[in-house]
Amino acid sequence: MRESELQTLNKANGYTDTQVTESLSQSRQYTDQRVNALENEFRNERRDTRAAIASAIAVASLPQPTYAGANMFSVAGGTWRGQQGFAVGFSGVTEDNRFIYKASGTASSQGDVSGGVAIGWQWK
């Protein structure tokens, strides 16, 4: 091989090595960026899930009247792995003791709110 051909080959190899190194570096940066974004999404979802569980604990803790004709307004709180939930409820039993009704609402430490209503029919 002549000297000029060797120089051209060396320059081409150097250029190729540089391009490959830059491409790998960019790929690594992109992958790291996406993994970090995914970790942040999981962290946020984990907080939201824990707050929802805390709200569920709160609403499940709401008491309910047991006597015919009684009504009740109630409040409750719940916590789960650093997140909090708060619930309010209204429930009652009809005079004939056949129907139980309730309505509730919750709020969590993540700012989410929810609500529910129910009616039940009981007999002996």
C-alpha positions in Angstrom: 0.0 0.0 0.0 1.2 3.4 -0.8 1.6 6.1 1.9 -1.3 8.2 0.5 -3.6 5.2 0.6 -2.6 4.4 4.1 -3.3 8.0 5.2 -6.7 7.9 3.6 -7.5 4.6 5.2 -6.4 5.9 8.6 -8.5 9.0 8.2 -11.5 6.9 7.2 -11.0 4.6 10.2 -10.7 7.6 12.5 -13.8 9.2 11.1 -15.7 5.9 11.5 -14.5 5.4 15.0 -15.6 8.9 16.0 -19.0 8.5 14.4 -19.6 5.1 16.1 -18.5 6.6 19.5 -20.8 9.6 19.1 -23.7 7.4 18.1 -23.2 5.1 21.1 -22.9 8.1 23.4 -26.1 9.6 22.0 -27.9 6.3 22.3 -26.8 5.9 25.9 -27.9 9.4 26.7 -31.3 8.9 25.1 -31.7 5.5 26.9 -30.7 7.1 30.3 -33.2 9.9 29.7 -36.0 7.6 28.9 -35.3 5.3 31.9 -35.2 8.3 34.2 -38.5 9.5 32.7 -40.0 6.1 33.3 -38.8 6.0 36.9 -40.4 9.4 37.5 -43.7 8.1 36.0 -43.6 5.0 38.3 -42.8 7.2 41.3 -45.8 9.4 40.5 -48.1 6.4 39.9 -46.9 4.8 43.2 -47.8 8.0 45.1 -51.2 8.2 43.4 -51.9 4.5 44.1 -50.9 4.9 47.8 -53.1 8.0 48.1 -56.0 6.1 46.5 -55.5 3.3 49.1 -55.5 5.8 51.9 -58.8 7.2 50.6 -60.2 3.7 50.4 -59.2 3.1 54.0 -60.8 6.4 55.0 -64.1 5.6 53.3 -64.2 2.1 54.6 -63.7 3.5 58.1 -66.9 5.6 57.9 -69.4 4.3 60.5 -73.1 3.8 59.7 -76.2 4.0 61.9 -77.7 0.7 63.0 -81.1 1.7 64.4 -84.3 2.1 62.3 -84.9 5.7 61.4 -81.4 6.8 62.3 -79.2 9.0 60.1 -75.5 9.8 60.5 -73.0 12.3 59.1 -69.5 10.9 59.5 -65.9 11.8 58.8 -62.8 9.5 58.6 -59.2 9.6 57.7 -56.7 7.0 56.4 -53.0 6.8 55.7 -50.9 4.4 53.7 -47.2 4.6 53.1 -46.9 8.3 53.5 -50.1 9.3 51.7 -53.3 10.4 53.3 -57.0 10.2 52.5 -60.0 11.9 54.0 -63.6 10.8 53.7 -67.0 12.3 54.5 -70.3 10.4 54.5 -74.0 10.5 55.1 -75.9 7.3 55.8 -79.2 6.2 57.2 -81.7 3.5 57.9 -85.4 3.8 57.0 -88.0 3.8 59.7 -89.1 0.3 58.7 -85.5 -0.9 58.9 -85.7 -2.3 55.4 -83.4 0.0 53.5 -79.9 1.4 54.3 -78.6 4.2 52.2 -75.3 6.1 52.1 -73.3 8.6 50.1 -69.6 9.4 50.6 -66.8 11.4 49.1 -63.1 11.3 49.5 -60.0 13.5 48.9 -56.4 12.4 48.9 -53.1 14.0 49.6 -52.4 13.9 45.8 -55.5 16.1 45.2 -57.7 13.4 43.8 -61.4 13.3 44.8 -64.0 10.6 44.4 -67.5 9.8 45.5 -70.0 7.0 45.7 -73.6 6.3 46.6 -75.3 3.1 47.6 -78.6 1.6 48.8 -79.2 -1.7 50.3 -82.3 -3.7 51.1 -82.3 -6.0 54.1 -84.8 -8.6 55.3 -85.1 -11.4 57.8 
